[in-house]
Amino acid sequence: MSERPTLLLVHGAWHGSWAWEPLTAVLENRGWAVETVDLPTVHAADPVGLHVTDDAEAIADAIAAIDGPVVVVAHSYGGVPTTQGALAENVQHIVYIAAFVLDEGEALLAAVGGVAPSWWVIDGPLATAGTAEEPPASLFFGDVDPDVAAAAVARLKAQSVLAFQEPITAVAWRTKPSTFIVTEQDAVYPVPAQEALAARAGSTVRRLDTSHSPFLSQPDAVADIIEEAARA
């Protein structure tokens, strides 16, 4: 495809499209068209009972609404529904940022050992992130400017726990080229696990010496990698 692709950014668990604002500004300043999607398991009026399939369908709908080629950029949990939802012919590349790149029949909770991490706070059908002992600022935003990190923490929302329990049923990385950004100072996603999933998917690996959220701490560096993938 010779046409410059649109970049579709897919946020991670508990986050929203707001997390991409610094990166979007950099990319748009460089001349890229950028779209985002708010996942319904976080942002629906009532996310209770929604599954990863609902998020995958939202991503597929966002892709279908774009006329021309698309590069999908997915962070963390966002990699799960992206893997299921980014099957359309016009998707030319997927960029996974410290993302969970699962295979058919796998679910995120099973991928992290089958037991919710200590910093997940599960309240019935919903889950939130972070405790007093393991605050979200340290978990997600360790190298982010403190004021920016505090503003981000204030915008985190509860998410349907079913999003983490449902296995995916389709795998886009089997037919789409992908790039995986390993975040080398990640407090929630061990580097060896990132590397293992990237290798299984056959992803091109790029590395950043950042926390789990490089789009907030090093948006220019993330933009460089996305541009490389989009021009491949």
N, CA and C of each residue as an Amber inpcrd file, in Angstrom:
protein
   696
   0.8460000  -1.1920000   0.0000000   0.0000000   0.0000000   0.0000000
   0.8850000   1.2480000   0.0000000   0.6720000   2.1200000  -0.9420000
   1.4810000   3.3350000  -1.0130000   0.8550000   4.4840000  -0.2390000
  -0.4490000   4.4100000   0.0310000  -1.1380000   5.4650000   0.7630000
  -0.6900000   5.4750000   2.2220000  -0.4650000   6.6740000   2.7570000
  -0.0430000   6.7750000   4.1470000  -1.1570000   6.2890000   5.0660000
  -0.8710000   5.3720000   5.9810000  -1.9460000   4.8180000   6.8150000
  -2.4120000   5.7870000   7.8970000  -3.6360000   5.5700000   8.3220000
  -4.1450000   6.2020000   9.5330000  -3.6860000   5.3710000  10.7220000
  -3.3580000   6.0340000  11.8080000  -2.9150000   5.3610000  13.0240000
  -4.0830000   5.2770000  14.0020000  -4.4650000   4.0690000  14.3760000
  -5.5440000   3.8560000  15.3430000  -4.9360000   3.4080000  16.6570000
  -5.1500000   4.1970000  17.7110000  -4.5270000   3.9510000  19.0090000
  -5.5350000   3.3180000  19.9660000  -5.1390000   2.2000000  20.5730000
  -6.0220000   1.4250000  21.4560000  -5.4120000   1.3840000  22.8550000
  -6.1120000   1.9540000  23.8190000  -5.5860000   2.0700000  25.1850000
  -5.6170000   0.7470000  25.9370000  -4.9580000   0.7300000  27.0800000
  -4.9060000  -0.4500000  27.9230000  -6.0030000  -0.4740000  28.9740000
  -5.9250000  -1.4550000  29.8580000  -6.9240000  -1.6110000  30.9170000
  -6.9860000  -0.3640000  31.7910000  -8.2230000  -0.0130000  32.1840000
  -8.5100000   1.0910000  33.1090000  -8.2370000   2.4770000  32.5190000
  -7.5790000   2.5380000  31.3740000  -7.2230000   3.8090000  30.7540000
  -8.2960000   4.2590000  29.7610000  -7.9700000   5.2710000  28.9950000
  -8.8620000   5.7620000  27.9520000  -8.0550000   6.4500000  26.8740000
  -8.7420000   6.9670000  25.8830000  -8.0520000   7.6460000  24.7880000
  -7.2430000   8.8440000  25.2660000  -7.6000000   9.3920000  26.4180000
  -6.8470000  10.5140000  26.9860000  -5.3670000  10.1780000  27.1680000
  -5.0410000   8.9090000  27.3760000  -3.6500000   8.5200000  27.6240000
  -2.7630000   8.7780000  26.4070000  -3.3820000   8.8430000  25.2350000
  -2.6200000   9.0210000  24.0020000  -2.3890000  10.4800000  23.6320000
  -2.8900000  11.4240000  24.4150000  -2.8610000  12.8290000  23.9900000
  -1.4500000  13.3440000  23.6710000  -0.4280000  13.1040000  24.5100000
   0.9130000  13.5930000  24.1440000   1.4460000  12.9480000  22.8650000
   1.2320000  11.6440000  22.7090000   1.7020000  10.9520000  21.5150000
   0.9280000  11.4240000  20.2840000  -0.3790000  11.5940000  20.4230000
  -1.1810000  12.0830000  19.3060000  -0.6800000  13.4290000  18.8250000
  -0.3460000  14.3040000  19.7730000   0.1520000  15.6290000  19.3940000
   1.4360000  15.5240000  18.5850000   2.3380000  14.6340000  19.0020000
   3.6020000  14.4460000  18.2760000   3.3320000  13.9060000  16.8760000
   2.5020000  12.8750000  16.7900000   2.2370000  12.2410000  15.4940000
   1.5280000  13.1890000  14.5380000   0.5420000  13.9130000  15.0340000
  -0.1710000  14.8480000  14.1570000   0.7390000  15.9790000  13.7030000
   1.6370000  16.3940000  14.5700000   2.6020000  17.4260000  14.1880000
   3.5320000  16.9360000  13.0830000   3.7220000  15.6110000  13.0160000
   4.5550000  15.0190000  11.9680000   3.7420000  14.6690000  10.7170000
   2.4710000  14.9990000  10.7290000   1.6630000  14.8240000   9.5390000
   0.8350000  13.5570000   9.4590000   0.7220000  12.8190000  10.5640000
  -0.0430000  11.5810000  10.5610000  -1.4890000  11.8310000  10.9740000
  -2.4010000  11.1020000  10.3610000  -3.7970000  11.0810000  10.8070000
  -3.9220000  10.0720000  11.9370000  -4.5200000  10.4880000  13.0380000
  -4.6090000   9.6520000  14.2370000  -6.0660000   9.5340000  14.6710000
  -6.4860000   8.3060000  14.9650000  -7.8000000   8.0360000  15.5470000
  -7.5940000   7.2440000  16.8330000  -8.5650000   7.3180000  17.7280000
  -8.5150000   6.5400000  18.9650000  -9.8530000   5.8520000  19.1700000
  -9.8590000   4.8850000  20.0730000 -11.0980000   4.1970000  20.4300000
 -11.1280000   4.0250000  21.9410000 -12.2760000   4.3070000  22.5450000
 -12.4810000   4.0380000  23.9710000 -13.1470000   2.6680000  24.1100000
 -12.5080000   1.7680000  24.8100000 -13.0010000   0.3950000  24.9040000
 -14.2400000   0.3080000  25.8060000 -15.2720000  -0.3850000  25.3640000
 -16.5250000  -0.4030000  26.1370000 -16.4260000  -1.1030000  27.4830000
 -15.4950000  -2.0540000  27.6730000 -15.3970000  -2.6850000  28.9960000
 -14.9120000  -1.7090000  30.0520000 -14.4230000  -0.5470000  29.6190000
 -14.0540000   0.5290000  30.5380000 -15.0390000   1.6890000  30.4330000
 -15.4370000   2.0460000  29.2160000 -16.1060000   3.3270000  28.9880000
 -17.5790000   3.2430000  28.6390000 -18.1500000   2.0590000  28.5460000
 -19.5980000   1.9760000  28.3520000 -20.3140000   2.5890000  29.5510000
 -21.5300000   3.0580000  29.3270000 -22.3010000   3.6340000  30.4310000
 -22.4230000   2.6420000  31.5800000 -22.5370000   1.3570000  31.2350000
 -22.5380000   0.2880000  32.2430000 -21.6730000  -0.8480000  31.7040000
 -20.3970000  -0.9210000  32.1170000 -19.5210000  -1.9620000  31.5840000
 -19.7360000  -3.3420000  32.1780000 -20.5670000  -3.4440000  33.2080000
 -20.7960000  -4.7430000  33.8500000 -21.3220000  -5.7360000  32.8210000
 -20.6960000  -6.8910000  32.7670000 -21.1350000  -7.9460000  31.8700000
 -20.5270000  -7.8940000  30.4810000 -19.7300000  -6.8610000  30.1880000
 -19.0980000  -6.7820000  28.8730000 -17.8100000  -7.6060000  28.8540000
 -17.4860000  -8.1110000  27.6740000 -16.3780000  -9.0400000  27.4910000
 -15.3230000  -8.4530000  26.5580000 -14.2100000  -9.1840000  26.4310000
 -13.1630000  -8.7770000  25.4930000 -13.7090000  -8.7280000  24.0730000
 -14.6970000  -9.5630000  23.7650000 -15.2960000  -9.5340000  22.4320000
 -15.9560000  -8.1920000  22.1520000 -16.5360000  -7.5660000  23.1630000
 -17.1280000  -6.2390000  22.9710000 -16.0510000  -5.2190000  22.6000000
 -14.8980000  -5.3370000  23.2420000 -13.7930000  -4.4410000  22.9070000
 -13.2630000  -4.7310000  21.5020000 -13.1450000  -6.0170000  21.1620000
 -12.6680000  -6.3860000  19.8300000 -13.6040000  -5.8540000  18.7490000
 -14.9020000  -5.9170000  19.0030000 -15.8650000  -5.4040000  18.0270000
 -15.7590000  -3.8870000  17.8960000 -15.4870000  -3.1890000  19.0060000
 -15.3110000  -1.7370000  18.9370000 -14.0930000  -1.3780000  18.1000000
 -13.0260000  -2.1600000  18.2380000 -11.8200000  -1.9250000  17.4400000
 -12.0960000  -2.2210000  15.9700000 -12.7660000  -3.3280000  15.6980000
 -13.1070000  -3.6590000  14.3120000 -13.9740000  -2.5830000  13.6820000
 -14.9190000  -2.0430000  14.4480000 -15.7760000  -0.9720000  13.9330000
 -14.9670000   0.2880000  13.6530000 -14.0160000   0.6010000  14.5340000
 -13.1770000   1.7910000  14.3240000 -12.3260000   1.6300000  13.0720000
 -11.8180000   0.4200000  12.8500000 -11.0340000   0.1570000  11.6390000
 -11.9140000   0.2930000  10.3990000 -13.1140000  -0.2540000  10.4690000
 -14.0250000  -0.2170000   9.3200000 -14.4180000   1.2090000   8.9530000
 -14.3970000   2.1010000   9.9310000 -14.7770000   3.4930000   9.6830000
 -13.6660000   4.2970000   9.0190000 -12.4820000   3.7200000   8.8950000
 -11.3380000   4.4160000   8.3120000 -11.2080000   4.0190000   6.8480000
 -11.1770000   5.0000000   5.9900000 -11.0400000   4.7690000   4.5550000
  -9.5540000   4.7460000   4.2080000  -9.0440000   3.5620000   3.9030000
  -7.6330000   3.4400000   3.5720000  -6.9060000   2.5670000   4.5600000
  -5.5830000   2.4450000   4.3910000  -4.8020000   1.5530000   5.2550000
  -4.7370000   2.0550000   6.6880000  -4.5530000   1.1070000   7.6020000
  -4.5390000   1.4030000   9.0400000  -3.3550000   0.6950000   9.6890000
  -2.6890000   1.3900000  10.5910000  -1.7520000   0.7800000  11.5290000
  -2.3850000   0.8910000  12.9100000  -2.5710000  -0.2410000  13.5730000
  -3.1740000  -0.2530000  14.9030000  -2.0650000  -0.3030000  15.9430000
  -2.1520000   0.5890000  16.9200000  -1.1790000   0.6780000  18.0120000
  -1.9150000   0.3290000  19.2970000  -1.4750000  -0.7180000  19.9800000
  -2.2050000  -1.2150000  21.1510000  -1.2880000  -1.3030000  22.3560000
  -1.7790000  -0.8110000  23.4880000  -1.0100000  -0.8300000  24.7340000
  -1.5760000  -1.8650000  25.6960000  -0.7030000  -2.6690000  26.2860000
  -1.0190000  -3.5390000  27.4180000  -2.2400000  -4.4260000  27.1340000
  -3.2870000  -4.3520000  27.9830000  -4.5040000  -5.1280000  27.7200000
  -5.0530000  -4.8600000  26.3230000  -4.8800000  -3.6450000  25.8140000
  -5.4130000  -3.3240000  24.4900000  -4.9310000  -4.2600000  23.4040000
  -3.7940000  -4.9190000  23.6350000  -3.3130000  -5.8930000  22.6790000
  -4.2120000  -7.1140000  22.5610000  -4.9780000  -7.4150000  23.6090000
  -5.8320000  -8.6060000  23.5950000  -6.9800000  -8.4250000  22.6030000
  -7.8350000  -7.4050000  22.7720000  -8.9100000  -7.2360000  21.7910000
  -8.4080000  -6.8120000  20.4170000  -7.2470000  -6.1460000  20.3560000
  -6.7000000  -5.8000000  19.0450000  -6.3400000  -7.0560000  18.2740000
  -5.7440000  -8.0240000  18.9380000  -5.3810000  -9.2740000  18.2700000
  -6.6070000  -9.9470000  17.6770000  -7.7420000  -9.8550000  18.3540000
  -8.9760000 -10.4470000  17.8390000  -9.6670000  -9.5510000  16.8240000
  -9.5510000  -8.2370000  17.0010000 -10.3740000  -7.3160000  16.2090000
  -9.7180000  -6.7100000  14.9920000  -8.3960000  -6.8470000  14.8560000
  -7.6820000  -6.1570000  13.7710000  -7.4260000  -7.0720000  12.5890000
  -8.4780000  -7.7320000  12.1320000  -8.3470000  -8.7260000  11.0650000
  -8.6140000  -8.1530000   9.6760000  -9.1290000  -6.9430000   9.6040000
  -9.5630000  -6.3900000   8.3190000  -8.4060000  -6.2760000   7.3320000
  -8.7520000  -6.3550000   6.0720000  -7.7420000  -6.3360000   5.0150000
  -6.9300000  -5.0500000   5.0240000  -7.5410000  -3.9370000   5.4310000
  -6.8190000  -2.6600000   5.3810000  -5.8670000  -2.4440000   6.5570000
  -5.8160000  -3.3800000   7.5050000  -4.8190000  -3.2980000   8.5820000
  -3.4870000  -3.7850000   8.0300000  -2.5110000  -2.8890000   7.9810000
  -1.2320000  -3.2730000   7.3810000  -0.1470000  -3.5690000   8.4100000
  -0.3370000  -3.1770000   9.6680000   0.6830000  -3.4360000  10.6910000
   0.0360000  -3.2300000  12.0560000   0.5200000  -3.9600000  13.0440000
   0.1200000  -3.7630000  14.4400000   1.3690000  -3.4310000  15.2460000
   1.2920000  -2.3850000  16.0410000   2.3650000  -2.0370000  16.9680000
   1.8650000  -2.3230000  18.3790000   2.4940000  -3.2740000  19.0380000
   2.1410000  -3.6240000  20.4110000   3.1020000  -2.9140000  21.3640000
   2.5670000  -2.1420000  22.3060000   3.3870000  -1.4530000  23.3070000
   3.1980000  -2.1620000  24.6420000   4.2250000  -2.8950000  25.0820000
   4.1250000  -3.6600000  26.3320000   2.7690000  -4.3370000  26.4240000
   2.3800000  -4.9850000  25.3240000   1.0280000  -5.5090000  25.1970000
   0.9940000  -7.0180000  25.4110000  -0.1990000  -7.5010000  25.7540000
  -0.4200000  -8.9300000  25.8940000  -0.8500000  -9.4700000  24.5330000
   0.0780000 -10.1340000  23.8800000  -0.1330000 -10.6550000  22.5330000
  -0.4950000 -12.1330000  22.6800000  -1.7840000 -12.3910000  22.7640000
  -2.2490000 -13.7340000  23.0740000  -2.5300000 -14.5310000  21.8140000
  -2.7100000 -15.8320000  22.0050000  -3.0540000 -16.7340000  20.9150000
  -4.4970000 -17.1890000  21.0990000  -5.0360000 -17.8180000  20.0670000
  -6.4070000 -18.2910000  20.1080000  -6.6320000 -19.2050000  21.3100000
  -7.7130000 -18.9380000  22.0450000  -8.0460000 -19.7370000  23.2090000
  -7.4190000 -19.2660000  24.5030000  -6.5980000 -18.2130000  24.4390000
  -5.9630000 -17.6800000  25.6420000  -6.6960000 -16.4430000  26.1470000
  -6.6880000 -16.2700000  27.4700000  -7.2580000 -15.0960000  28.1140000
  -6.1720000 -14.3980000  28.9220000  -6.3670000 -13.1120000  29.1800000
  -5.3250000 -12.3560000  29.8860000  -5.0760000 -12.9160000  31.2760000
  -6.1280000 -13.2310000  32.0220000  -5.9340000 -13.7050000  33.3920000
  -5.1180000 -14.9890000  33.4000000  -5.4060000 -15.8910000  32.4830000
  -4.6260000 -17.1220000  32.3980000  -3.1800000 -16.8260000  32.0330000
  -2.9800000 -15.8120000  31.1860000  -1.6310000 -15.4830000  30.7400000
  -0.7630000 -14.9340000  31.8640000  -1.3880000 -14.3290000  32.8780000
  -0.6100000 -13.8000000  34.0040000  -0.5500000 -14.7810000  35.1690000
  -0.9370000 -16.0410000  34.9250000  -0.7920000 -17.0820000  35.9390000
  -2.0740000 -17.6290000  36.5010000  -3.2080000 -17.0970000  36.0410000
  -4.4940000 -17.6210000  36.4790000  -5.0200000 -17.0200000  37.7620000
  -4.2080000 -16.2040000  38.4280000  -4.6050000 -15.5450000  39.6750000
  -4.4050000 -14.0450000  39.4970000  -5.3770000 -13.2640000  39.9190000
  -5.2750000 -11.8190000  39.7790000  -4.0590000 -11.2930000  40.5480000
  -3.2590000 -10.4170000  39.9470000  -2.1300000  -9.8290000  40.6670000
  -2.5890000  -9.1170000  41.9380000  -1.6690000  -8.9520000  42.8630000
  -2.0040000  -8.3770000  44.1700000  -2.5420000  -6.9600000  44.0790000
  -2.2120000  -6.2550000  42.9960000  -2.6400000  -4.8570000  42.8830000
  -3.9550000  -4.6900000  42.1320000  -4.5410000  -5.7940000  41.6710000
  -5.8930000  -5.7200000  41.1220000  -6.8760000  -5.6810000  42.2930000
  -7.8200000  -4.7780000  42.2520000  -8.8510000  -4.6940000  43.2810000
 -10.1720000  -5.0810000  42.6230000 -10.6480000  -6.2730000  42.9410000
 -11.8510000  -6.7970000  42.2940000 -13.0360000  -6.6060000  43.2280000
 -14.0360000  -5.9140000  42.7060000 -15.2570000  -5.6470000  43.4630000
 -16.4240000  -6.1970000  42.6440000 -16.7240000  -7.4670000  42.8660000
 -17.7950000  -8.0960000  42.1050000 -17.4590000  -8.1470000  40.6250000
 -18.2880000  -7.5190000  39.7730000 -18.0840000  -7.6080000  38.3340000
 -17.0770000  -6.6060000  37.7810000 -16.5220000  -5.7620000  38.6400000
 -15.6050000  -4.7220000  38.1920000 -14.2560000  -4.8470000  38.8800000
 -13.2360000  -4.3450000  38.2170000 -11.8900000  -4.3440000  38.7840000
 -11.2780000  -2.9720000  38.6150000 -10.5280000  -2.5490000  39.6240000
  -9.7440000  -1.3260000  39.5340000  -8.2730000  -1.6850000  39.7670000
  -7.4080000  -0.6980000  39.5560000  -5.9700000  -0.9550000  39.5950000
  -5.3130000  -0.1380000  40.6920000  -4.4840000  -0.8160000  41.4910000
  -3.6710000  -0.1210000  42.4700000  -4.2200000  -0.1900000  43.8800000
  -3.2850000  -0.2980000  44.8280000  -3.6110000  -0.3110000  46.2540000
  -2.7120000   0.6960000  46.9570000  -2.9010000   0.8630000  48.2440000
  -2.0390000   1.7700000  48.9980000  -0.5940000   1.2890000  48.9670000
  -0.4140000  -0.0240000  49.0140000   0.9390000  -0.5850000  48.9990000
   1.5380000  -0.5910000  47.5950000   0.7080000  -0.7050000  46.5750000
   1.1500000  -0.7330000  45.1740000   0.3290000   0.2910000  44.3840000
   0.6660000   1.5720000  44.5290000  -0.1350000   2.6330000  43.9070000
   0.0220000   2.6470000  42.3900000  -1.0180000   3.0510000  41.6890000
  -0.9590000   3.0440000  40.2260000   0.1190000   3.9490000  39.6520000
   0.4600000   5.0340000  40.3440000   1.5190000   5.9030000  39.8260000
   2.8330000   5.1470000  39.7030000   3.1230000   4.2840000  40.6690000
   4.3400000   3.4840000  40.6100000   4.2110000   2.3250000  39.6360000
   3.0240000   1.7460000  39.5440000   2.8210000   0.5980000  38.6720000
   2.9340000   0.9690000  37.1980000   2.2800000   2.0520000  36.8210000
   2.1370000   2.3960000  35.4090000   3.0230000   3.5470000  34.9450000
   3.3300000   4.4700000  35.8400000   3.8770000   5.7610000  35.4190000
   5.1770000   6.1120000  36.1310000   6.0310000   5.1080000  36.3410000
   7.2140000   5.3010000  37.1650000   8.1800000   6.3530000  36.6700000
   8.2580000   6.5650000  35.3500000   9.1980000   7.5580000  34.8150000
   8.4810000   8.7560000  34.1950000   7.1900000   8.8800000  34.5040000
   6.3900000   9.9840000  33.9760000   6.4830000  11.1750000  34.9180000
   6.4500000  12.3870000  34.3540000   6.4270000  13.5910000  35.1800000
   5.3670000  13.4430000  36.2740000   5.7010000  13.7420000  37.5510000
   4.7550000  13.4890000  38.6400000   3.3920000  14.1440000  38.4560000
   3.3550000  15.3510000  37.9310000   2.0650000  16.0080000  37.7240000
   1.2530000  15.2970000  36.6430000   1.9330000  14.8810000  35.5860000
   1.2540000  14.1460000  34.5170000   0.7650000  12.7970000  35.0400000
   1.6040000  12.1380000  35.8290000   1.2210000  10.8490000  36.4000000
   0.0140000  10.9910000  37.3160000   0.0000000  12.0170000  38.1510000
  -1.1270000  12.2200000  39.0660000  -2.4200000  12.4760000  38.2990000
  -2.3250000  13.2470000  37.2200000  -3.5110000  13.5050000  36.4000000
  -4.0010000  12.2240000  35.7330000  -3.0650000  11.3770000  35.3180000
  -3.4480000  10.1130000  34.7050000  -4.1160000   9.1830000  35.7100000
  -3.5630000   9.0890000  36.9040000  -4.1470000   8.2420000  37.9410000
  -5.5940000   8.6670000  38.2260000  -5.8210000   9.9700000  38.2430000
  -7.1560000  10.4770000  38.5400000  -8.1810000  10.1030000  37.4750000
  -7.7100000   9.7300000  36.2860000  -8.6230000   9.4160000  35.1820000
  -8.8140000   7.9090000  34.9890000  -8.1330000   7.0850000  35.7360000
  -8.3280000   5.6400000  35.6270000  -9.7370000   5.2590000  36.0750000
 -10.3200000   4.2740000  35.3960000 -11.6880000   3.8560000  35.6870000
 -11.7420000   2.3630000  35.9650000 -12.8380000   1.9310000  36.5500000
 -13.0730000   0.5040000  36.7430000 -13.3340000  -0.1690000  35.4020000
 -13.0740000  -1.4710000  35.3430000 -13.2470000  -2.2300000  34.1060000
 -13.9490000  -3.5420000  34.4130000 -14.7210000  -4.0150000  33.4590000
 -15.3790000  -5.3110000  33.6170000 -14.3430000  -6.4170000  33.7880000
 -14.4790000  -7.2260000  34.8200000 -13.5220000  -8.3120000  35.0360000
 -13.6060000  -9.3630000  33.9440000 -14.7600000  -9.4380000  33.2740000
 -14.8950000 -10.4240000  32.2110000 -13.9350000 -10.1490000  31.0620000
 -13.4850000  -8.9120000  30.9310000 -12.5200000  -8.5800000  29.8830000
 -11.2290000  -9.3670000  30.0520000 -10.9110000  -9.7060000  31.2920000
  -9.6640000 -10.4100000  31.5820000  -9.8320000 -11.9310000  31.5720000
 -11.0740000 -12.3970000  31.5580000 -11.3400000 -13.8240000  31.7110000
 -11.7020000 -14.5260000  30.4060000 -12.1920000 -13.7840000  29.4380000
 -12.6590000 -14.3980000  28.1940000 -11.4980000 -14.6530000  27.2360000
 -11.3730000 -15.8530000  26.6930000 -10.3220000 -16.1250000  25.7100000
 -10.6390000 -15.5030000  24.3620000  -9.5970000 -15.1850000  23.6230000
  -9.8000000 -14.6240000  22.2890000 -10.0460000 -15.7570000  21.2940000
 -10.7010000 -15.4010000  20.2000000 -11.1420000 -16.4150000  19.2390000
 -10.5350000 -16.2310000  17.8560000  -9.7200000 -15.1830000  17.6750000
  -9.0680000 -14.9390000  16.3910000  -7.7380000 -14.2660000  16.6530000
  -6.8050000 -14.3870000  15.7120000  -5.4310000 -13.9470000  15.9620000
  -4.9010000 -13.1800000  14.7460000  -4.9030000 -11.8670000  14.8450000
  -4.4880000 -11.0370000  13.7120000  -2.9990000 -11.1560000  13.4170000
  -2.1800000 -11.3790000  14.4490000  -0.7340000 -11.3850000  14.1910000
  -0.2770000 -12.5790000  13.3610000  -1.1420000 -13.5420000  13.1550000
  -0.7690000 -14.6480000  12.2660000  -0.6980000 -14.2070000  10.8090000
  -1.4320000 -13.1660000  10.4670000  -1.4680000 -12.7040000   9.0760000
  -1.0150000 -11.2640000   8.9120000  -0.8180000 -10.5360000  10.0050000
  -0.3870000  -9.1380000   9.9420000   1.0150000  -9.0060000  10.5260000
   1.8930000  -8.2390000   9.8790000   3.1930000  -7.9750000  10.4970000
   3.0120000  -7.1330000  11.7570000   3.9130000  -7.3170000  12.7050000
   3.7780000  -6.5840000  13.9660000   5.1320000  -6.1580000  14.5000000
   5.0790000  -5.1150000  15.3070000   6.2330000  -4.6190000  16.0490000
   5.8690000  -4.6360000  17.5210000   6.8050000  -5.0270000  18.3670000
   6.5700000  -5.0660000  19.8180000   7.5720000  -4.1450000  20.4930000
   7.0680000  -3.1640000  21.2350000   7.9230000  -2.2680000  22.0110000
   8.0560000  -2.8250000  23.4210000   9.2510000  -3.2830000  23.7620000
   9.5490000  -3.7800000  25.1010000   9.8860000  -2.5930000  25.9980000
   9.1920000  -2.5000000  27.1250000   9.4350000  -1.4330000  28.0900000
  10.3180000  -1.9910000  29.2000000  11.5640000  -1.5440000  29.2190000
  12.5890000  -2.2380000  30.0060000  12.5740000  -1.9140000  31.4940000
  11.8260000  -0.8850000  31.9130000  11.6970000  -0.5760000  33.3440000
  10.2530000  -0.7710000  33.8130000   9.6140000  -1.7670000  33.2560000
   8.1920000  -1.9920000  33.5020000   7.9800000  -2.6500000  34.8650000
   7.1220000  -2.0470000  35.6980000   6.8640000  -2.5680000  37.0400000
   5.7650000  -3.6240000  37.0620000   4.9990000  -3.7640000  35.9750000
   3.8770000  -4.7030000  35.9900000   4.0070000  -5.8300000  34.9670000
   4.9140000  -5.7040000  34.0360000   5.0070000  -6.6710000  32.9410000
   6.4790000  -7.0350000  32.7610000   6.9180000  -8.1460000  33.3440000
   8.3320000  -8.5040000  33.2950000   8.8590000  -8.5770000  31.8610000
  10.0690000  -8.0670000  31.6820000  10.6680000  -8.0400000  30.3470000
  10.7320000  -9.4300000  29.7110000  11.1420000 -10.4940000  30.4420000
  11.1700000 -11.8050000  29.7960000   9.8190000 -12.2420000  29.2590000
   8.7380000 -11.8850000  29.9410000   7.4030000 -12.2330000  29.4490000
   7.0650000 -11.4500000  28.1940000   7.4220000 -10.1750000  28.1710000
   7.2210000  -9.3820000  26.9640000   7.9760000  -9.9960000  25.7880000
   9.2300000 -10.3370000  26.0420000  10.0710000 -10.8830000  24.9760000
   9.5300000 -12.2130000  24.4620000   9.0100000 -13.0260000  25.3610000
   8.5000000 -14.3350000  24.9600000   7.2840000 -14.2090000  24.0580000
   6.3650000 -13.3190000  24.4200000   5.1690000 -13.1570000  23.5930000
   5.5160000 -12.5080000  22.2610000   6.4440000 -11.5540000  22.2790000
   6.8640000 -10.9240000  21.0260000   7.4930000 -11.9420000  20.0900000
   8.3090000 -12.8260000  20.6490000   8.9680000 -13.8490000  19.8330000
   7.9540000 -14.8260000  19.2550000   6.9810000 -15.2280000  20.0650000
   5.9800000 -16.1700000  19.5750000   5.1800000 -15.5890000  18.4120000
   4.9340000 -14.2750000  18.4850000   4.1700000 -13.6160000  17.4260000
   5.0240000 -13.2490000  16.2190000   6.3250000 -13.4660000  16.3140000
   7.2030000 -13.0900000  15.2150000   7.3280000 -11.5990000  15.0300000
   7.1290000 -10.8420000  16.1080000   7.1710000  -9.3850000  16.0270000
   8.5940000  -8.8660000  15.8780000   8.7440000  -7.7610000  15.1760000
   9.9740000  -6.9860000  15.2240000  10.0420000  -6.3310000  16.5930000
  11.1620000  -6.4740000  17.2900000  11.2640000  -5.9660000  18.6610000
  12.0340000  -4.6500000  18.6820000  11.4580000  -3.6850000  19.3520000
  12.1250000  -2.4230000  19.6500000  12.0620000  -2.2230000  21.1630000
  13.0250000  -1.5350000  21.7140000  13.1280000  -1.4080000  23.1700000
  13.1860000   0.0620000  23.5870000  12.5320000   0.3510000  24.7050000
  12.6160000   1.6680000  25.3070000  12.8930000   1.5070000  26.8000000
  13.7800000   2.3270000  27.3220000  14.1440000   2.2790000  28.7400000
  13.1310000   3.1100000  29.5340000  11.9040000   2.5810000  29.6210000
  10.7980000   3.3240000  30.2140000   9.9750000   2.4250000  31.1290000
   9.0280000   3.0710000  31.8010000   8.0020000   2.3670000  32.5540000
   6.9710000   1.7730000  31.5900000   5.8500000   1.3580000  32.1390000
   4.7890000   0.7260000  31.3630000   4.1010000   1.6870000  30.3970000
   4.3270000   2.9810000  30.5440000   3.5840000   3.9880000  29.7730000
   4.5090000   4.9290000  29.0170000   5.2470000   4.4410000  28.0310000
   6.2090000   5.3000000  27.3300000   5.5620000   6.3940000  26.5150000
   4.2970000   6.2430000  26.1720000   3.5860000   7.2870000  25.4160000
   3.4040000   8.5480000  26.2510000   3.5360000   8.4350000  27.5730000
   3.4840000   9.6140000  28.4410000   4.8660000  10.1220000  28.8260000
   5.8490000   9.2290000  28.8890000   7.1840000   9.6560000  29.3220000
   8.1250000   9.9450000  28.1590000   7.9690000   9.2220000  27.0490000
   8.8420000   9.4190000  25.8860000   8.0190000   9.3550000  24.5920000
   7.0710000  10.2690000  24.4200000   6.2000000  10.1800000  23.2410000
   6.9440000  10.3190000  21.9210000   8.0180000  11.0780000  21.8970000
   8.7710000  11.2240000  20.6450000   9.4150000   9.9000000  20.2460000
   9.9700000   9.1830000  21.2230000  10.5980000   7.8920000  20.9320000
   9.5660000   6.8760000  20.4710000   8.3950000   6.8810000  21.0830000
   7.3290000   5.9800000  20.6490000   6.8930000   6.3270000  19.2290000
   6.7680000   7.6210000  18.9540000   6.3800000   8.0570000  17.6110000
   7.3830000   7.5960000  16.5700000   8.6640000   7.6370000  16.8990000
   9.6980000   7.1760000  15.9630000   9.4630000   5.7210000  15.5660000
   9.1480000   4.8780000  16.5530000   8.9530000   3.4510000  16.2860000
   7.6770000   3.2240000  15.4840000   6.6300000   3.9510000  15.8230000
   5.3780000   3.8260000  15.0660000   5.5900000   4.2450000  13.6160000
   6.3170000   5.3340000  13.4050000   6.5840000   5.7820000  12.0290000
   7.3740000   4.7220000  11.2600000   8.3270000   4.1160000  11.9090000
   9.1090000   3.0530000  11.2520000   8.1930000   1.9200000  10.8040000
   7.2730000   1.5130000  11.6850000   6.3490000   0.4340000  11.3420000
   5.3830000   0.8540000  10.2350000   4.9000000   2.0890000  10.3120000
   3.9180000   2.5660000   9.3460000   4.4950000   2.7280000   7.9540000
   5.8070000   2.8930000   7.8810000   6.4660000   3.0750000   6.5890000
   7.0470000   1.7780000   6.0270000   6.9460000   0.7050000   6.8090000
   7.5220000  -0.5780000   6.3780000   6.7960000  -1.1310000   5.1560000
